[in-house]
Amino acid sequence: MAGFNGTIAAGIQPFDNSSSNLGTMSYNWRANYVKSAHTQMRYQVIWDGLNENQEPLASNFSTPDGDIINIIFRVYASTQFPYPVTSEDWDLVGTIRKTRDIANRSYVNGQANLSGQRFTIEISQLCQDLLSYSLVPINKGTWQNSEWGGMNGGETKQDNVTQGISFYNVTPNGTYRHIWVTATPEVLLANGTVEEATGAGASLSFNKIAVINSVAQFEKDAIYYNLKYIIQKSLANTNNPRGFMSLCPNYTQTTNAPFLKQVREDEEAEWLYWWQRNMGNAGDQTEKARLKVETYLSNGSAQNTMYLTDFNSNLDTEVQGTTVFKLNQNRVCVQNVSPTYINANAVDNSGSTITNQIDSSTSYYKIHLEYTSQTSAVIRATEYRYFGIDRETANIPYGFVRFHWLNRIGGIDSYTAKRDVIEGLSVSRDTIETKSADRTWYQDNQTNIPSAGTNLADAAYVSNTMRGGNLYKGGREVLNVKAQRNNSVFTEPLNKQTAEWLEEIMTSPNVWIEMGTEATARGNTVNPYQRPSTKEYIPVIITNSEVETLNQEAGLVKFNIEYTLAHKVQTQRN
């Protein structure tokens, strides 16, 4: 059993407080609970047993303590909240053995005489590998549960389990992870061997954080998510926007309608994703959490009010005289806010079912998340999101192309492109040249008798293959055919703000189009609960090499979105 000389403490870490080593280094002490997996995430241990100009020595060992030579960092992940109690119930996703950092040298005297030694790692790559996306089936209200999400990306699971529903081939929610890092020293013993420290106080536990699959543009985006993308108990306002996980410019904190994101009445999948942290105060917790939907006529006058609550099934509750939501949730929530889903599933203020609230006179609608607490206080917990009703007739026979993609905040966005649809097929072939078959001789139909031949009986032929006359077989033959569908579609003319948002389609690693086919209709027939629509997400690869988001001379720009289906056209071998 080995201990270590001196003490260890947390240095740099992604989330910390005012009394830490980061207290004077960064705004609000890096108190940013939710982090982008694509920003740097450093963890540092400071050991005061030696200074940076000193070497750990075996001779410094005095039973049971010695010098620290390495720190073993263990990185754990989970989608569960409350957090699993023991490390055995977390997923161990990485173990990093780190020697001390390169010594810092003073600009005053050039000496490496800083007190203490530092051991630092960076884990953003590990976190990126854990995250992907989580789609909700088209025409479903929300995913099945928060921990396991919906239709998740990531590695395909082995599926050899012959039972109705498999509990073994399930991938955790791809949109977020809770991350927990621990650090344990390795100690240099008197005989020169190295042993991991054990016993009380031997390990250091860093603050737990959450990561989402977002990506910041450092020259333009604020990555301090605590004010904007963490939904909390406080009222949303201009200083605390409390936004949904999308950069679509259809948001505002006021009652003035901003950009209206266009949706069609027949669309079944329009999503709002958000990070749900806490929901009230001790003694005054939230009784109702719901998305409030308000529709308006073309003159701006109010029409109907309704509510969506499907996401409640993913929130934790407790009973305090009456059922309330737990104060802390710490998970991604998602809700379908498409016109079709709203009309079929929205409820009124009392929770009773209502239908067809979005009708032929509806011009637009707005949505926000609201809480009602035990004291009956109503809080608007998020920004407003505005949607305009697009009633343009489909361009038959070509139709429109509806895209969904993993956006830069880690949610799913959508857009319908409607102009100049082109579909095509590109084909390539691998060929081989062989000796041609005999094309000059033909199998005779008579016996070989010089004077008078006798016709052969039909039963003598066991195949239609002949000797000679093999004109159907080429000297050059195709070994295989590779084919893929190439498509393109133009957007409407776009202003600069909208064009900058839609450029996400070109840079996203995961893009889908909605398609309704015989195959997707079969999925709805087989299991209408899991696939409640006859349309499904079909993955595509965007092939644009460049897009123009601003043209001062020409004015509004249009995107030509070029794409190919991610599943290649199936072809035969020869």
C-alpha positions as CSV (number, residue, x, y, z in Angstrom):
1,M,0.0,0.0,0.0
2,A,1.6,3.2,-1.2
3,G,1.0,6.8,-0.3
4,F,2.7,10.0,-1.7
5,N,4.6,12.9,-0.3
6,G,2.8,16.2,-0.1
7,T,-0.7,16.7,-1.4
8,I,-2.5,16.9,-4.7
9,A,-5.2,19.4,-5.8
10,A,-7.2,20.2,-8.9
11,G,-5.7,22.8,-11.2
12,I,-7.3,23.6,-14.5
13,Q,-10.6,21.8,-15.2
14,P,-13.6,22.6,-17.5
15,F,-16.0,23.5,-14.7
16,D,-14.9,25.2,-11.4
17,N,-15.8,27.8,-8.8
18,S,-14.5,31.1,-7.3
19,S,-12.3,29.4,-4.7
20,S,-10.4,27.4,-7.2
21,N,-7.1,27.9,-9.0
22,L,-9.2,29.3,-11.9
23,G,-10.8,32.0,-9.8
24,T,-8.7,34.8,-11.3
25,M,-8.0,33.2,-14.7
26,S,-11.3,33.3,-16.5
27,Y,-14.7,35.0,-16.5
28,N,-17.1,33.4,-13.9
29,W,-14.3,30.9,-13.0
30,R,-15.2,28.7,-16.0
31,A,-18.5,28.0,-14.4
32,N,-19.9,26.5,-17.6
33,Y,-21.6,23.3,-16.7
34,V,-22.6,22.3,-20.3
35,K,-19.6,22.2,-22.6
36,S,-19.1,21.7,-26.3
37,A,-17.3,18.4,-27.0
38,H,-15.3,20.2,-29.7
39,T,-13.7,22.7,-27.4
40,Q,-10.6,22.1,-25.3
41,M,-11.2,20.2,-22.1
42,R,-8.1,20.2,-19.9
43,Y,-7.8,18.4,-16.5
44,Q,-4.8,19.2,-14.4
45,V,-3.4,17.8,-11.1
46,I,-1.0,20.0,-9.1
47,W,1.3,18.1,-6.7
48,D,3.2,20.2,-4.1
49,G,5.7,17.4,-3.2
50,L,8.4,18.8,-5.5
51,N,9.0,21.9,-7.5
52,E,9.3,21.9,-11.3
53,N,13.1,22.0,-11.2
54,Q,13.3,18.8,-9.1
55,E,13.2,15.2,-10.1
56,P,11.3,12.4,-8.3
57,L,13.7,10.0,-6.6
58,A,13.5,6.6,-5.2
59,S,15.6,7.8,-2.3
60,N,12.8,10.1,-1.3
61,F,10.6,7.1,-0.4
62,S,9.8,6.8,3.3
63,T,7.3,4.1,4.2
64,P,4.6,4.3,3.0
65,D,5.0,7.6,1.0
66,G,7.1,8.3,-2.1
67,D,7.4,10.8,-4.9
68,I,4.7,10.9,-7.6
69,I,6.0,9.9,-11.0
70,N,2.7,9.6,-13.0
71,I,-0.9,10.5,-12.6
72,I,-3.5,8.0,-13.9
73,F,-6.6,9.8,-15.2
74,R,-9.7,7.8,-15.6
75,V,-12.5,9.2,-17.8
76,Y,-16.1,8.0,-17.2
77,A,-19.3,8.7,-19.1
78,S,-23.0,8.2,-18.5
79,T,-26.4,9.5,-19.7
80,Q,-27.9,8.8,-16.3
81,F,-29.0,11.4,-13.9
82,P,-29.0,11.3,-10.9
83,Y,-25.4,10.3,-11.5
84,P,-24.6,6.6,-10.9
85,V,-23.3,6.1,-7.3
86,T,-20.1,4.2,-7.9
87,S,-17.6,4.2,-10.7
88,E,-18.6,0.6,-11.6
89,D,-21.9,1.9,-12.9
90,W,-20.3,4.5,-15.1
91,D,-18.8,3.6,-18.5
92,L,-15.0,3.8,-18.3
93,V,-14.2,5.3,-21.7
94,G,-10.5,6.1,-21.3
95,T,-7.5,5.6,-19.0
96,I,-4.6,8.0,-19.5
97,R,-1.2,7.7,-17.7
98,K,0.5,11.1,-17.7
99,T,4.0,12.0,-16.6
100,R,4.6,15.5,-15.3
101,D,4.3,18.5,-17.7
102,I,7.3,20.2,-19.3
103,A,8.6,22.7,-16.8
104,N,7.5,26.4,-17.1
105,R,10.4,28.9,-17.3
106,S,10.2,32.4,-15.8
107,Y,10.6,35.3,-18.2
108,V,12.5,37.2,-15.4
109,N,15.4,34.8,-14.8
110,G,14.8,31.9,-17.2
111,Q,14.6,29.5,-14.3
112,A,12.1,26.6,-14.0
113,N,11.6,27.3,-10.3
114,L,7.8,27.3,-10.1
115,S,6.5,25.6,-7.0
116,G,4.7,22.3,-7.4
117,Q,4.5,20.0,-10.4
118,R,1.7,19.8,-12.9
119,F,0.1,16.8,-14.7
120,T,-2.3,17.9,-17.5
121,I,-4.4,16.0,-20.1
122,E,-7.0,17.1,-22.7
123,I,-10.0,14.8,-23.3
124,S,-12.1,16.6,-26.0
125,Q,-11.3,13.9,-28.6
126,L,-12.6,11.2,-26.2
127,C,-15.8,13.1,-25.7
128,Q,-16.3,13.6,-29.4
129,D,-16.0,9.9,-30.0
130,L,-18.9,9.4,-27.5
131,L,-21.4,11.7,-29.2
132,S,-23.3,11.5,-32.5
133,Y,-27.0,12.3,-32.9
134,S,-30.4,11.1,-31.8
135,L,-33.3,11.3,-34.2
136,V,-36.9,11.0,-33.1
137,P,-39.0,8.9,-35.6
138,I,-41.1,11.1,-37.9
139,N,-44.5,11.9,-36.5
140,K,-43.6,10.8,-33.0
141,G,-43.8,13.4,-30.1
142,T,-40.5,12.7,-28.4
143,W,-37.9,10.0,-28.0
144,Q,-38.6,6.9,-25.9
145,N,-36.5,8.0,-23.0
146,S,-33.7,10.5,-22.2
147,E,-31.1,8.0,-21.3
148,W,-31.3,5.9,-24.5
149,G,-32.6,8.6,-26.8
150,G,-34.2,7.8,-30.2
151,M,-32.5,6.7,-33.4
152,N,-28.9,7.0,-32.4
153,G,-25.8,7.3,-34.5
154,G,-22.5,5.6,-33.7
155,E,-21.3,2.1,-34.1
156,T,-23.8,-0.5,-35.3
157,K,-24.5,-3.1,-32.6
158,Q,-24.3,-6.8,-33.1
159,D,-27.8,-8.1,-33.4
160,N,-28.0,-11.9,-32.9
161,V,-30.6,-12.0,-30.1
162,T,-33.7,-13.9,-31.0
163,Q,-36.3,-12.4,-28.8
164,G,-39.2,-9.9,-29.3
165,I,-37.5,-6.8,-27.9
166,S,-33.7,-6.9,-27.3
167,F,-32.3,-5.1,-24.2
168,Y,-28.8,-5.9,-25.4
169,N,-28.5,-4.1,-28.7
170,V,-29.3,-0.6,-27.6
171,T,-27.0,2.5,-28.0
172,P,-27.1,5.3,-25.4
173,N,-28.4,8.7,-26.4
174,G,-26.0,10.3,-28.9
175,T,-26.7,13.9,-28.1
176,Y,-25.0,14.3,-24.7
177,R,-22.9,12.7,-22.0
178,H,-22.1,13.4,-18.4
179,I,-18.4,13.2,-17.9
180,W,-16.5,12.4,-14.7
181,V,-12.7,12.4,-14.4
182,T,-10.7,11.0,-11.5
183,A,-6.9,11.1,-10.9
184,T,-4.8,8.6,-9.0
185,P,-1.0,9.1,-8.5
186,E,1.6,6.4,-9.3
187,V,4.3,6.5,-6.7
188,L,8.0,5.7,-7.1
189,L,9.1,3.1,-4.4
190,A,12.5,2.7,-2.8
191,N,13.4,-0.2,-5.1
192,G,12.6,1.8,-8.2
193,T,9.3,0.2,-9.0
194,V,6.1,2.1,-9.5
195,E,2.9,1.5,-7.6
196,E,-0.6,3.1,-7.8
197,A,-1.4,5.0,-4.6
198,T,-4.2,3.5,-2.5
199,G,-6.1,4.3,0.6
200,A,-8.2,7.2,1.8
201,G,-7.4,10.4,-0.1
202,A,-5.3,8.6,-2.7
203,S,-7.5,9.8,-5.6
204,L,-8.8,13.1,-6.7
205,S,-12.3,13.5,-8.2
206,F,-12.9,16.4,-10.6
207,N,-16.2,18.2,-10.9
208,K,-18.7,16.4,-13.2
209,I,-19.7,18.2,-16.4
210,A,-22.0,17.5,-19.4
211,V,-20.9,17.7,-23.0
212,I,-23.1,18.1,-26.1
213,N,-22.2,17.5,-29.8
214,S,-22.0,21.2,-30.6
215,V,-19.3,23.0,-32.5
216,A,-18.4,26.7,-32.0
217,Q,-17.1,29.1,-34.7
218,F,-14.6,30.9,-32.5
219,E,-14.5,34.0,-34.5
220,K,-18.2,34.6,-34.1
221,D,-19.9,32.4,-31.4
222,A,-20.0,32.8,-27.7
223,I,-19.3,29.4,-26.1
224,Y,-20.4,30.4,-22.6
225,Y,-23.5,28.2,-22.7
226,N,-24.7,28.9,-19.1
227,L,-26.6,32.0,-20.2
228,K,-28.0,30.9,-23.5
229,Y,-28.4,27.2,-23.9
230,I,-29.0,25.9,-20.4
231,I,-32.7,26.0,-19.5
232,Q,-33.2,26.8,-15.9
233,K,-35.8,28.0,-13.3
234,S,-35.2,31.7,-14.1
235,L,-37.2,33.8,-16.5
236,A,-35.8,34.0,-20.0
237,N,-34.9,37.6,-21.0
238,T,-32.5,39.5,-23.3
239,N,-29.6,39.0,-20.8
240,N,-30.5,35.4,-20.3
241,P,-31.9,34.2,-23.6
242,R,-32.4,30.5,-22.7
243,G,-32.3,29.2,-26.2
244,F,-33.2,26.0,-28.0
245,M,-30.4,24.0,-29.6
246,S,-30.6,25.6,-33.0
247,L,-29.0,28.6,-34.8
248,C,-32.0,29.2,-37.0
249,P,-32.8,32.9,-36.8
250,N,-36.5,32.4,-36.0
251,Y,-36.1,33.4,-32.3
252,T,-36.7,36.5,-30.2
253,Q,-37.3,37.6,-26.6
254,T,-40.1,40.0,-27.6
255,T,-43.5,39.9,-29.1
256,N,-42.3,41.3,-32.4
257,A,-42.3,38.5,-35.0
258,P,-38.7,37.9,-36.3
259,F,-37.8,35.7,-39.3
260,L,-40.5,33.1,-39.7
261,K,-39.2,29.6,-40.3
262,Q,-41.4,28.2,-43.0
263,V,-43.2,24.9,-42.3
264,R,-45.9,23.2,-44.4
265,E,-49.2,21.9,-42.9
266,D,-48.5,18.4,-44.1
267,E,-45.0,18.2,-42.4
268,E,-44.8,15.7,-39.6
269,A,-41.3,16.3,-38.2
270,E,-40.2,19.7,-36.9
271,W,-38.0,19.5,-33.8
272,L,-37.1,21.7,-30.8
273,Y,-34.1,20.3,-28.8
274,W,-33.0,21.9,-25.5
275,W,-30.8,21.3,-22.4
276,Q,-33.0,21.0,-19.3
277,R,-31.1,21.7,-16.1
278,N,-33.2,22.7,-13.1
279,M,-36.9,23.3,-12.7
280,G,-37.8,25.5,-9.8
281,N,-36.8,26.3,-6.2
282,A,-36.8,24.2,-3.1
283,G,-40.3,24.5,-1.7
284,D,-41.7,25.9,-4.9
285,Q,-41.1,23.3,-7.5
286,T,-42.6,23.0,-11.0
287,E,-46.0,21.3,-11.4
288,K,-46.4,21.8,-15.1
289,A,-43.8,22.0,-17.9
290,R,-45.1,22.4,-21.4
291,L,-44.5,24.0,-24.7
292,K,-47.0,26.8,-25.3
293,V,-48.1,27.1,-28.9
294,E,-49.9,30.3,-30.0
295,T,-51.3,30.8,-33.5
296,Y,-51.9,34.0,-35.3
297,L,-53.9,35.3,-38.3
298,S,-52.3,37.2,-41.2
299,N,-53.2,40.6,-39.6
300,G,-51.2,39.6,-36.4
301,S,-54.2,39.0,-34.2
302,A,-54.2,36.0,-31.9
303,Q,-56.1,32.9,-32.9
304,N,-55.6,29.8,-30.8
305,T,-53.5,28.6,-27.8
306,M,-52.5,25.0,-27.1
307,Y,-49.9,23.0,-25.4
308,L,-47.5,20.1,-26.0
309,T,-46.2,17.9,-23.2
310,D,-44.8,14.7,-24.7
311,F,-41.3,15.5,-23.4
312,N,-42.6,15.2,-19.8
313,S,-42.2,11.5,-20.1
314,N,-38.4,12.0,-20.0
315,L,-38.4,14.2,-16.9
316,D,-38.0,12.9,-13.3
317,T,-40.8,13.5,-10.9
318,E,-41.4,13.2,-7.2
319,V,-44.4,13.5,-4.9
320,Q,-44.7,16.3,-2.3
321,G,-48.4,16.3,-1.6
322,T,-48.8,16.4,-5.3
323,T,-46.6,15.3,-8.1
324,V,-43.8,17.8,-9.0
325,F,-40.7,17.7,-11.2
326,K,-37.4,17.1,-9.5
327,L,-35.4,20.3,-9.2
328,N,-32.5,19.0,-11.3
329,Q,-33.0,17.1,-14.6
330,N,-29.7,17.5,-16.6
331,R,-30.6,16.0,-19.9
332,V,-31.5,16.9,-23.5
333,C,-35.2,17.2,-24.2
334,V,-36.9,17.1,-27.6
335,Q,-40.4,17.8,-28.8
336,N,-42.1,17.6,-32.2
337,V,-43.7,21.0,-33.1
338,S,-44.7,20.3,-36.7
339,P,-48.2,21.4,-37.8
340,T,-49.4,17.9,-38.4
341,Y,-48.3,16.7,-35.0
342,I,-49.7,19.8,-33.2
343,N,-53.1,19.4,-34.8
344,A,-53.3,15.7,-33.9
345,N,-51.8,15.9,-30.4
346,A,-52.0,19.3,-28.7
347,V,-54.1,19.8,-25.6
348,D,-55.8,22.8,-24.1
349,N,-55.0,24.5,-20.8
350,S,-56.9,21.8,-18.8
351,G,-55.1,19.0,-20.7
352,S,-58.1,18.0,-22.8
353,T,-57.4,16.9,-26.4
354,I,-58.1,19.4,-29.1
355,T,-57.7,19.1,-32.9
356,N,-57.1,21.2,-36.0
357,Q,-56.1,24.4,-34.2
358,I,-53.8,25.2,-37.2
359,D,-56.3,25.7,-40.0
360,S,-56.6,27.4,-43.4
361,S,-56.6,30.9,-41.7
362,T,-53.5,30.4,-39.6
363,S,-50.6,32.6,-40.8
364,Y,-47.9,31.7,-38.2
365,Y,-47.4,30.4,-34.7
366,K,-44.9,30.9,-31.9
367,I,-43.6,28.5,-29.2
368,H,-41.9,28.8,-25.9
369,L,-41.4,26.6,-22.8
370,E,-43.2,27.6,-19.7
371,Y,-43.3,26.3,-16.1
372,T,-46.1,26.6,-13.6
373,S,-44.9,26.3,-10.0
374,Q,-46.6,25.1,-6.8
375,T,-47.5,28.7,-6.1
376,S,-49.2,28.9,-9.6
377,A,-46.6,31.3,-10.8
378,V,-46.0,31.0,-14.6
379,I,-42.5,31.4,-15.9
380,R,-41.5,31.7,-19.5
381,A,-38.3,29.6,-19.4
382,T,-37.1,30.0,-23.0
383,E,-37.0,32.3,-25.9
384,Y,-39.9,32.4,-28.5
385,R,-39.5,30.4,-31.7
386,Y,-41.6,31.5,-34.7
387,F,-42.9,29.4,-37.6
388,G,-44.8,30.6,-40.7
389,I,-47.2,28.4,-42.6
390,D,-46.1,27.7,-46.2
391,R,-49.0,26.9,-48.4
392,E,-47.3,26.7,-51.8
393,T,-48.6,23.9,-53.9
394,A,-46.1,21.1,-54.4
395,N,-44.3,21.2,-57.7
396,I,-45.8,18.0,-59.1
397,P,-44.4,15.6,-60.3
398,Y,-41.1,16.5,-58.7
399,G,-42.2,17.4,-55.2
400,F,-40.1,19.2,-52.6
401,V,-37.0,18.0,-50.8
402,R,-37.0,18.2,-47.0
403,F,-33.6,18.1,-45.3
404,H,-32.8,17.3,-41.7
405,W,-29.3,17.6,-40.3
406,L,-27.2,17.6,-37.2
407,N,-26.8,21.3,-36.4
408,R,-24.0,23.2,-34.8
409,I,-25.6,23.1,-31.4
410,G,-26.0,19.4,-31.4
411,G,-29.8,19.3,-32.2
412,I,-31.6,18.5,-35.4
413,D,-32.7,21.2,-37.8
414,S,-34.8,21.0,-40.9
415,Y,-35.5,22.9,-44.1
416,T,-37.6,22.3,-47.2
417,A,-36.0,23.1,-50.6
418,K,-38.4,23.6,-53.5
419,R,-36.8,24.9,-56.6
420,D,-35.4,23.1,-59.7
421,V,-35.1,19.5,-58.5
422,I,-32.7,17.4,-60.5
423,E,-32.2,13.6,-60.2
424,G,-29.7,11.5,-61.9
425,L,-27.5,8.5,-61.7
426,S,-23.7,8.2,-62.0
427,V,-22.2,4.8,-63.0
428,S,-18.7,3.4,-63.1
429,R,-17.6,-0.1,-64.2
430,D,-14.7,-2.3,-63.7
431,T,-14.1,-4.5,-66.8
432,I,-11.9,-7.5,-67.8
433,E,-11.0,-8.7,-71.3
434,T,-10.9,-12.5,-71.9
435,K,-10.6,-14.7,-74.9
436,S,-13.7,-14.5,-77.0
437,A,-15.9,-17.6,-77.3
438,D,-16.2,-19.3,-80.8
439,R,-18.6,-17.2,-82.8
440,T,-18.3,-19.0,-86.2
441,W,-19.3,-22.6,-85.5
442,Y,-22.8,-23.6,-84.6
443,Q,-24.0,-26.9,-83.0
444,D,-25.8,-28.8,-85.8
445,N,-29.2,-30.2,-85.1
446,Q,-28.5,-33.5,-87.1
447,T,-26.5,-36.6,-86.5
448,N,-23.2,-36.7,-88.3
449,I,-24.1,-39.0,-91.2
450,P,-22.5,-38.1,-94.6
451,S,-25.4,-39.1,-96.8
452,A,-28.5,-38.1,-94.9
453,G,-28.5,-36.7,-91.4
454,T,-31.2,-37.5,-88.8
455,N,-32.6,-34.7,-86.6
456,L,-31.6,-35.0,-83.0
457,A,-34.3,-35.5,-80.4
458,D,-35.3,-32.5,-78.4
459,A,-34.6,-34.5,-75.2
460,A,-31.0,-34.8,-76.2
461,Y,-30.4,-31.1,-75.3
462,V,-30.0,-30.5,-71.5
463,S,-29.3,-26.8,-71.9
464,N,-29.6,-24.0,-74.4
465,T,-25.8,-23.5,-74.3
466,M,-24.3,-24.4,-77.7
467,R,-20.9,-25.0,-79.1
468,G,-20.0,-22.0,-81.1
469,G,-22.3,-19.1,-82.0
470,N,-21.8,-17.6,-78.5
471,L,-22.5,-14.1,-79.6
472,Y,-24.1,-13.2,-76.3
473,K,-20.8,-13.5,-74.4
474,G,-18.4,-10.6,-74.8
475,G,-14.6,-10.6,-75.0
476,R,-14.7,-7.7,-72.6
477,E,-16.9,-8.2,-69.6
478,V,-18.0,-6.1,-66.7
479,L,-16.7,-7.4,-63.3
480,N,-18.9,-5.0,-61.3
481,V,-21.0,-1.9,-61.6
482,K,-20.8,1.0,-59.1
483,A,-23.8,3.3,-59.2
484,Q,-25.1,6.2,-57.0
485,R,-27.9,8.6,-57.3
486,N,-26.9,12.2,-57.7
487,N,-29.5,14.9,-56.9
488,S,-29.6,18.7,-56.6
489,V,-32.2,21.2,-55.5
490,F,-32.2,25.0,-55.1
491,T,-33.4,26.9,-52.1
492,E,-35.5,30.0,-52.1
493,P,-33.6,33.3,-52.2
494,L,-32.0,33.8,-48.8
495,N,-30.9,36.8,-46.8
496,K,-27.5,36.8,-45.2
497,Q,-28.6,35.6,-41.8
498,T,-30.6,32.7,-43.2
499,A,-27.8,31.7,-45.6
500,E,-25.3,31.6,-42.8
501,W,-27.7,29.3,-40.9
502,L,-28.3,27.0,-43.9
503,E,-24.6,26.6,-44.6
504,E,-24.7,24.1,-41.7
505,I,-26.2,21.7,-44.2
506,M,-23.0,21.7,-46.2
507,T,-20.8,21.3,-43.1
508,S,-22.8,18.8,-41.1
509,P,-21.5,15.2,-41.0
510,N,-25.1,13.8,-40.8
511,V,-27.8,14.9,-43.2
512,W,-31.0,13.1,-44.1
513,I,-33.9,13.7,-46.5
514,E,-37.5,12.6,-45.9
515,M,-38.7,9.9,-48.3
516,G,-41.9,8.0,-48.5
517,T,-41.5,4.7,-50.5
518,E,-42.9,1.2,-50.5
519,A,-40.1,0.2,-48.1
520,T,-40.8,3.0,-45.6
521,A,-44.5,2.3,-45.8
522,R,-43.8,-1.3,-44.8
523,G,-42.0,0.0,-41.6
524,N,-45.2,1.9,-40.7
525,T,-47.3,-1.2,-41.3
526,V,-45.0,-3.6,-39.3
527,N,-44.7,-1.3,-36.2
528,P,-46.7,2.0,-36.3
529,Y,-45.6,2.8,-32.7
530,Q,-41.9,2.9,-33.6
531,R,-42.5,4.2,-37.1
532,P,-45.7,6.3,-36.9
533,S,-45.2,7.8,-40.4
534,T,-45.0,6.3,-43.9
535,K,-41.9,8.5,-44.4
536,E,-38.4,7.9,-43.0
537,Y,-35.1,9.6,-42.7
538,I,-32.8,8.6,-45.6
539,P,-29.1,9.5,-45.1
540,V,-27.5,11.6,-47.8
541,I,-24.0,12.9,-48.4
542,I,-23.7,16.6,-49.4
543,T,-21.3,16.9,-52.3
544,N,-21.1,20.7,-52.6
545,S,-17.5,21.9,-52.5
546,E,-18.4,25.5,-51.9
547,V,-21.4,27.7,-51.3
548,E,-21.9,31.5,-51.6
549,T,-23.6,33.0,-48.6
550,L,-23.3,36.7,-49.6
551,N,-23.3,38.4,-53.0
552,Q,-23.4,42.2,-52.5
553,E,-23.8,42.8,-56.2
554,A,-26.5,40.2,-56.9
555,G,-28.4,40.6,-53.7
556,L,-30.2,37.6,-52.2
557,V,-28.4,34.3,-52.8
558,K,-29.8,30.9,-53.5
559,F,-28.1,27.6,-52.5
560,N,-27.8,24.7,-55.0
561,I,-27.7,21.8,-52.6
562,E,-26.0,18.9,-54.3
563,Y,-26.3,15.5,-52.7
564,T,-26.1,11.7,-53.2
565,L,-27.8,9.0,-51.3
566,A,-25.6,7.5,-48.6
567,H,-26.8,4.0,-49.6
568,K,-25.5,3.2,-53.1
569,V,-27.6,1.7,-55.8
570,Q,-27.5,-2.0,-55.5
571,T,-26.0,-3.8,-58.6
572,Q,-25.3,-7.4,-59.6
573,R,-22.1,-9.2,-60.3
574,N,-21.8,-10.7,-63.8
